[in-house]
Amino acid sequence: MEKVKSSGSFTFNESWEEKKERALKIVKKLIEIYPRERLLHGDPFFTLVRCIISQRNKDETTDKASEALFRKYPTIHDLANARVEDVQKLLKENGVGLWKNKGKWIVECSRIILEKYSGKVPDTLEELVKLPGIGRKCANIVLAYGFGYPAIPVDTHVNRISKRLGLAPPKASPEKVEEYLMELIPKGLWIYVNHAMVDHGKAICRPISPKCDKCPLRALCPYAKGLISDEEIRKT
């Protein structure tokens, strides 16, 4: 705990207990505003492949490409036996960025999971990040949305919003942001954090011109009160 609390520095004064209390109020409010009936995709392999496709892509593109990919290659065996060039072509035709790398990663991941893990996606962060194209964010997405395990994936939305809300120091790395959130938020609520902050980031807390005047978290947000600036966050 002390290591996390002493990492970086906040731009306003608040005790750790006050921060925990505020964090809980924020998360509960976000869950209330952005509920989701079903948080699990129900298939770790689908979740993993979709996460690879989603990197630096819009949700609409990811949805379209994922649907097309699994329509042509419905099982892990199909993808493991696919020609990399064919998968790359399908991704490219569906508007996926970095399609060369992603096509290669998807086929390689499929083969590794079949050969090393008997066709079962590994369910630990340590093993997931060993797979091609899977970083810490994607690994946590697989754990949270594929397996239903407590995890907090930190993408650009979660990173930005956590810092604006003063739940992590402006200069903290995404890994440190994850640590702060895990310390501040009860474990039973971790799985809701990513989707709620992503939805909030798209609707209100946008990267440019956030709608602070319409934000339901305004009273709980140091950014809205001028205690944190985008300039400080962008320096990271």
C-alpha positions as CSV (number, residue, x, y, z in Angstrom):
1,M,0.0,0.0,0.0
2,E,2.7,2.5,1.0
3,K,4.6,1.8,-2.3
4,V,1.4,2.6,-4.3
5,K,0.6,5.7,-2.2
6,S,4.0,7.1,-2.5
7,S,4.3,6.6,-6.3
8,G,4.0,9.9,-8.1
9,S,2.3,12.9,-6.6
10,F,-1.2,14.3,-6.6
11,T,-1.8,18.0,-7.3
12,F,-4.3,18.5,-4.5
13,N,-4.5,17.5,-0.8
14,E,-6.6,14.5,0.2
15,S,-6.1,11.8,2.7
16,W,-6.0,8.2,1.5
17,E,-9.2,7.4,3.4
18,E,-10.9,10.4,1.9
19,K,-9.8,9.2,-1.6
20,K,-11.1,5.7,-1.0
21,E,-14.4,7.1,0.1
22,R,-14.6,9.3,-2.9
23,A,-13.5,6.5,-5.2
24,L,-16.3,4.3,-4.0
25,K,-18.9,7.1,-4.6
26,I,-17.5,7.6,-8.1
27,V,-17.7,3.9,-9.1
28,K,-21.2,3.4,-7.7
29,K,-22.3,6.5,-9.6
30,L,-20.7,5.3,-12.8
31,I,-22.4,1.8,-12.4
32,E,-25.7,3.5,-11.9
33,I,-25.3,5.7,-15.0
34,Y,-23.8,3.1,-17.3
35,P,-25.2,-0.3,-16.3
36,R,-24.6,-3.4,-18.3
37,E,-26.8,-6.4,-18.0
38,R,-24.1,-8.7,-19.3
39,L,-20.5,-8.1,-18.6
40,L,-19.1,-11.4,-19.8
41,H,-18.5,-12.2,-23.4
42,G,-18.7,-15.8,-22.2
43,D,-15.8,-17.1,-24.3
44,P,-12.2,-16.3,-23.3
45,F,-10.8,-17.1,-26.7
46,F,-13.3,-14.8,-28.5
47,T,-12.5,-12.1,-25.9
48,L,-8.8,-12.5,-26.5
49,V,-9.0,-12.3,-30.3
50,R,-11.4,-9.4,-30.2
51,C,-9.0,-7.6,-27.9
52,I,-6.2,-8.0,-30.4
53,I,-8.4,-6.7,-33.2
54,S,-9.6,-3.7,-31.0
55,Q,-6.2,-2.1,-30.4
56,R,-6.3,1.4,-31.9
57,N,-9.6,0.7,-33.6
58,K,-13.1,2.0,-33.1
59,D,-15.7,-0.4,-31.6
60,E,-17.7,-0.4,-34.8
61,T,-14.6,-1.7,-36.7
62,T,-13.8,-4.2,-34.1
63,D,-17.4,-5.5,-34.1
64,K,-17.5,-5.8,-37.8
65,A,-14.1,-7.5,-38.2
66,S,-14.6,-9.9,-35.3
67,E,-17.9,-11.0,-36.7
68,A,-16.4,-11.6,-40.1
69,L,-13.4,-13.4,-38.7
70,F,-15.4,-15.8,-36.6
71,R,-17.8,-16.4,-39.4
72,K,-15.0,-17.7,-41.5
73,Y,-13.0,-19.3,-38.7
74,P,-15.5,-20.3,-36.1
75,T,-13.1,-22.3,-33.8
76,I,-9.6,-22.0,-32.4
77,H,-8.6,-25.0,-34.6
78,D,-9.8,-23.1,-37.7
79,L,-7.7,-20.1,-36.8
80,A,-4.7,-22.1,-35.8
81,N,-4.7,-23.8,-39.2
82,A,-5.4,-20.6,-41.2
83,R,-2.9,-19.0,-43.5
84,V,-1.6,-15.8,-41.9
85,E,-2.0,-14.0,-45.2
86,D,-5.7,-14.9,-45.4
87,V,-6.4,-13.6,-41.9
88,Q,-4.4,-10.5,-42.6
89,K,-6.4,-9.9,-45.8
90,L,-9.7,-10.4,-44.0
91,L,-8.7,-7.8,-41.3
92,K,-7.5,-5.4,-43.9
93,E,-10.8,-5.7,-45.9
94,N,-12.7,-4.9,-42.7
95,G,-10.8,-1.7,-42.0
96,V,-8.6,-3.0,-39.2
97,G,-5.5,-1.0,-38.5
98,L,-2.2,-2.8,-38.0
99,W,-3.7,-5.7,-39.8
100,K,-0.4,-7.3,-40.7
101,N,0.7,-7.6,-37.0
102,K,-2.8,-8.5,-35.8
103,G,-3.3,-11.2,-38.3
104,K,0.0,-12.8,-37.4
105,W,-0.7,-12.5,-33.7
106,I,-4.1,-14.1,-33.9
107,V,-2.9,-17.1,-35.8
108,E,0.2,-17.5,-33.5
109,C,-1.9,-17.1,-30.4
110,S,-4.3,-19.8,-31.6
111,R,-1.5,-22.2,-32.3
112,I,0.2,-21.6,-29.0
113,I,-3.0,-22.0,-27.0
114,L,-3.7,-25.3,-28.8
115,E,-0.1,-26.7,-28.4
116,K,0.9,-25.3,-25.0
117,Y,-2.4,-25.0,-23.2
118,S,-4.4,-27.8,-24.7
119,G,-6.8,-25.4,-26.4
120,K,-7.7,-23.5,-23.2
121,V,-6.9,-19.8,-22.9
122,P,-4.6,-19.4,-19.8
123,D,-6.4,-17.7,-17.0
124,T,-3.5,-15.8,-15.3
125,L,-2.0,-12.5,-16.1
126,E,1.5,-14.0,-16.1
127,E,0.7,-16.5,-18.8
128,L,-1.5,-14.3,-20.9
129,V,1.1,-11.6,-21.4
130,K,3.4,-14.2,-22.9
131,L,1.1,-14.6,-25.9
132,P,1.9,-12.5,-29.0
133,G,0.1,-9.2,-29.1
134,I,-1.2,-9.5,-25.6
135,G,-0.1,-6.7,-23.2
136,R,-1.3,-6.1,-19.7
137,K,-4.5,-4.3,-20.8
138,C,-5.6,-7.1,-23.1
139,A,-4.7,-9.7,-20.5
140,N,-6.9,-7.9,-17.9
141,I,-9.7,-7.7,-20.4
142,V,-9.6,-11.4,-21.0
143,L,-9.6,-12.1,-17.2
144,A,-12.4,-9.7,-16.6
145,Y,-14.7,-10.2,-19.6
146,G,-13.6,-13.7,-20.7
147,F,-13.4,-15.4,-17.3
148,G,-15.3,-13.0,-15.0
149,Y,-12.3,-12.6,-12.7
150,P,-11.7,-9.4,-10.7
151,A,-9.5,-7.2,-12.9
152,I,-9.2,-3.6,-14.0
153,P,-8.1,-3.2,-17.6
154,V,-6.5,0.3,-18.0
155,D,-7.0,1.6,-21.6
156,T,-6.7,5.2,-22.7
157,H,-10.2,6.1,-21.3
158,V,-9.5,4.5,-17.9
159,N,-6.0,6.1,-17.7
160,R,-7.3,9.6,-18.6
161,I,-10.4,9.5,-16.5
162,S,-8.7,8.1,-13.4
163,K,-6.2,10.9,-13.5
164,R,-8.8,13.6,-14.1
165,L,-10.8,12.2,-11.1
166,G,-7.7,12.3,-9.0
167,L,-7.7,8.5,-8.4
168,A,-4.1,8.3,-9.7
169,P,-1.4,10.9,-10.0
170,P,-1.2,12.7,-13.4
171,K,2.3,11.3,-14.1
172,A,1.4,7.7,-13.2
173,S,2.0,4.9,-15.8
174,P,-1.0,2.8,-16.8
175,E,0.4,0.0,-14.6
176,K,0.5,2.3,-11.6
177,V,-3.0,3.6,-12.4
178,E,-4.1,0.0,-12.2
179,E,-2.4,-0.4,-8.8
180,Y,-4.1,2.7,-7.5
181,L,-7.5,1.7,-8.7
182,M,-7.1,-1.8,-7.2
183,E,-6.2,-0.2,-3.8
184,L,-9.0,2.4,-3.9
185,I,-11.9,0.3,-5.2
186,P,-13.4,-2.7,-3.5
187,K,-12.5,-5.9,-5.3
188,G,-16.1,-6.8,-6.0
189,L,-16.5,-3.7,-8.2
190,W,-13.3,-4.0,-10.2
191,I,-15.0,-5.7,-13.2
192,Y,-17.3,-2.7,-13.6
193,V,-14.6,-0.1,-13.8
194,N,-13.4,-0.5,-17.3
195,H,-16.7,-0.5,-19.1
196,A,-18.2,2.3,-17.0
197,M,-15.2,4.6,-17.5
198,V,-15.1,3.7,-21.2
199,D,-18.7,4.6,-21.6
200,H,-18.2,7.8,-19.6
201,G,-15.2,8.7,-21.7
202,K,-17.2,8.5,-24.9
203,A,-20.2,10.3,-23.6
204,I,-18.9,13.0,-21.2
205,C,-15.2,12.9,-20.3
206,R,-13.8,13.0,-23.8
207,P,-10.1,13.6,-24.5
208,I,-10.8,17.0,-26.1
209,S,-13.6,19.4,-24.9
210,P,-15.0,17.2,-22.0
211,K,-18.6,18.1,-21.1
212,C,-17.8,19.0,-17.5
213,D,-20.9,21.2,-17.2
214,K,-23.1,18.2,-17.9
215,C,-21.0,15.6,-15.9
216,P,-22.8,13.8,-13.1
217,L,-19.4,13.4,-11.3
218,R,-18.7,17.1,-11.3
219,A,-19.0,17.4,-7.5
220,L,-16.6,14.5,-7.0
221,C,-14.1,15.6,-9.7
222,P,-10.9,17.7,-9.0
223,Y,-10.4,18.2,-12.7
224,A,-13.8,19.9,-12.9
225,K,-12.7,22.1,-10.0
226,G,-9.5,23.1,-11.7
227,L,-7.2,21.2,-9.4
228,I,-5.9,19.0,-12.2
229,S,-5.1,20.0,-15.8
230,D,-4.8,18.2,-19.1
231,E,-1.3,19.7,-19.4
232,E,-0.1,17.8,-16.4
233,I,-1.7,14.5,-17.6
234,R,-0.3,14.9,-21.1
235,K,3.2,15.1,-19.8
236,T,3.1,11.4,-18.9
